[in-house]
Amino acid sequence: FRENKCMTATKTLNIRGALLELKEPLVMGILNITPDSFYSGSRKQTEKEITERIETILAEGGRMIDLGGYSSRPDAKEVSPDEEMNRLSLALDIILRHYPDVITSVDTFRAGIARACVEKYGVAIINDISGGELDPEMFSTAADLQVPYILMHMRGTPQTMQQKVDYADFMGEVMLYFSEKIRQLNELGVNDVILDPGFGFSKTLDQNYELMARMNEFRLFDMPLLVGISRKSMIYRLLDTDPSESLNGTTVLNTFALQHGADILRVHDVKQAVEAIRIIGKLSNIQ
């Protein structure tokens, strides 16, 4: 156990000009301003719902808020850039007025949306599920804005990703993907890169669990690692339940992830993730 501590060499992120040290893992609370996210409990569309969700994330110990205006669930409906921006603006206006110091990330694969969120609303991180594949301007935009960039592994689009799960060498191809993308980003001047293995994206049930079991391999990149498995199908399909009954499975996998290098947990249920971090941290500090 002690060889797999969640607290190893300190990694850092440049957040609006200030250095954020990842001395211990952080929780990123999910705020979906969408009508069709896969977990109905995460959908927030009115000012009251959004404000209550922000308050809950912060009260329960969340350090970051990830805002999404375009559902990335399998077979998600296409959303126009204008509609995506309108949804995000509703929440970002609230945060800018009442919670200006909160660290926010925007979950978008569109460079124009990312730029508007950073420049107008002070969003601190770009969270791109496509690794720059769906908008050729995304990498150069992240470089220009000089904000941390979450690089996730996915093939295809949210509409087609589950038809793209045929790999000759699954882990080898995932690691090569990250190596090539990191090089491209570094060459452009993007140095704050957060890796997201992409659980649930372009992967079968078995591939998701292989990815989790081999998380230690991501240590070779020496970059912050984000894990987002909250209430996903890899849990409820295995257990024959549904997203509403997947909190326990989420906590089990988050705990495993913390033991194998996770620096950020992206979750719906902040309180439980914070508790997992505290418990694993306590165990890790026992000599």
N, C-alpha and C positions, 0 to 999 in steps of 0.2 A: 504493500500500500504506500509506504513512504517514498518509494521510487517514483510514484505517479502523483506527486503533490500538485495541487492546483495553483500553488504559489511558488513559482520558480523565479528566474531572472525577471526583474521588473521591465515591463514594456510600457511604452508611452504613446500618447496621441496629442497632436496639436489641435486644441479646441479653441477656436476664436483667438488664437495668439497666446493662449495659456497652455502649459504642459499638464496633461492629465496622466498621472502615473497609475498603471493598472497593477497596484500592489496586491490587490485581491480582486476576484471576479466581480463584475457589475451586472446589474439586471436592467435590461431594456424592455420597457413595457410597450405593448402593441396597442395602437390607436387606429382602428380602421374606420375611415369615413366613407364607408361603402354599404350598399344594400345587399351585397351578395357574397361576402367573405364566408369561407367554409364553416366557421364556427359562429353561430348566430349570436352568441353572447358577446362577441367582440364588435358587433356593428353599432356604430354611433353616428347619428346623422343630424341631431338637433344641437343647438348651442348648449342646452341644459345637459344632454347626454354626454357631450364632449367634455364640458367642464367637470362633470362628476367623474368621468373616466380619468382625466388628468389628475384630479385631487386624489383619487384612489391610488393611482400609480405612485405618486409622490409620498402619500401617507404610508404606503406599505414598503417603502424603501427603494423604489425604482430610481436609478440615476440618469436614465435616458428614456426618451419617448420616441418611438418609431411611428411615423405617420404615413398611412397609405390611402390613396384615393382610387386605386385600380386593383381589384382583387386578382391575386395570382394563383388562385385555386385551379385545378385542372378544368378545362373547358369553360373558363371564365369568359364572360361577354366582353367584347371590345368596348373600350371607353375612349371617347375623343379627348384630345389634349385639353380643350377648353373645359370639358366636364371634370376631368381629373384635377385641373388647377382650381376650379371653383370649389370642389370638395375640400381640397387641401387648404385653400385660403380661409374657409370658414373656421377650421381648427387653428391655423397658424395665427390668425388675427387674435383669437382668444389668448393663445400662449404669449404672443408679443405684448399684449396689454397687461396681462395679469401674472405671467410666469416667465419674464424675459431672461432669467438666468438658467432656465432648464436647458439641458443638452438635448437637442432634437436631431433626428435623422429623417430624411425623406425617402420613402420606399417607392422609387420610380426608375424606369428604364429609359426615360426621355430626358435628353440633355437640356432642352429648353425649360422643362418643368424644374429640373434640378437647379438650374441657374436662377430662375425666378425665386425659388424658395430660399436659396442662400442669400441672394442680393437684396431681396425685399423684406424677408422675414428673419434673417439671421440664422437659418438652419445650419447646423454645424457639421453634418455628416451626410454623404450620399450613399444610399443603400440600393444597389443596382442588381436585381436578380439575374440579369442577362450577361453580366461580365462584359458589357460594351457591345454585345453582338446585335442588339436590336436598335441601336442608334450609334452610328459611326462617330458621332461628335462627342460621345460621353467621356471618353478618356481625356481628350484635349480640354473638355469643359472642366473636369475635375482638376486637371493641372492648372488651368487658368484661375480657378476659384481657390486653389490651395486649401482644400478641406479633405479630411480623411475620407477614404472611399472603401465601401464594403464590396469586396469582389466575391461573387457567388458562382458556384458551378451549376450550369443548366445547359441543356440542349434544346433548341427549338424555341417555341413560345409557350405561354401558359395554355394556349389552345391545343398545341401539338406535342408538348413535352413528354407525355406518357406513351407516345408511340416511338420515342427515341431512347430506348433502354437497352439496345443491343451493343455490347462492348466486347472487343476481343480480349482486352485486359483491363477490367474495370478500374481498379485502383491505379494502375499504371497510367491510364488515360486521364483520370482525374488529376493526378499529380503533375502530369505533363501540361495539362490545361492551365493549372495555377502557375507553373514555372514560366510558361510563355506569356501569360497575361501580366504577371508581376514584372517581367523584363520590359514589356511594352509600357507599362505605367511608370516604371522607374526611369526609362529613357525620356519620357515626357516631363519628368520632374515631380511625379506623384510618389511621395515617400511614405506617407501614412496610409498603408493598405491593411485592411482587416479582412481576414479570410473567412468565408462562410462555405462549408462543404456542400450546402444545398440539399439538405435532407428533404425528401419528398419531391424533388424536381428531377425529372428524367431518370428516375431510379425505381426499380422494382422493390417489393417488400424486402427480399433477401439482400439486395444491394444496399438498401438503407442500413440494415443491421451490420453488414460487412463494413460499411463506412464508419459506423459508430465504433465497432470493435477495433478498428485500426486507426482511431483518431490520433494516437501517439505519433504516427508518421508525419503529421503536419508540423511537429515540432522543428523539423529540419528547416522550415522556412523562417523560423524565429520572428514571427509576426503575430499580432493579436488574433485570436481565434474566436469567432462568434458561432454559437450553436443555436439553431432555431428548430426545435422539434415539438413545440407546444401544441398538444392535442391533435397532432397530425395523423394521417391514415396509417403510418407505420405502427402506430400504437393501437388504434381501434380496429384495424383490420386483423391484426394478430390476435387481439383479445375478443374479437367478435362483438364489439360494442359500437359506440358512436362518439363524436367529439365531446358531447356533453358528459360522457362517462370516462374521459381520458386524462383526468388530472393526476390520478395516482401513477399511471404509466409515464406521464410527462415528468413527474418528480423523480421516478426511478432513473429515467434516461438522463435527466439533467444532473443527477448525482454522479452517474457514471461519467458523463462528459466533464464534470468538474475534476474528477480524479485523473482525467486523461488530457488535460491541457486547455479546457475552455476558459476564456477570459471574459466573455460576455454571453449571457443567456438572454435570448429574445423570447419573451413569454406573454401569454395572456394573464397568467395567475402570478402576480408579482410577489405576494406575501410568501407563498410556498417556495418560490425560487430563492428569495432572500434567506429564508430559514435553512434551505439546503446549503447555501454558501457558508452560513455561520457555522453549521455543524461540521461540514467538511474542513473548514478553516480551523476549527478547534482540534479536530483529529490530527490535522497536518502539523500543528504546532506542538504536539506532544513529543518530547524527546525520548 
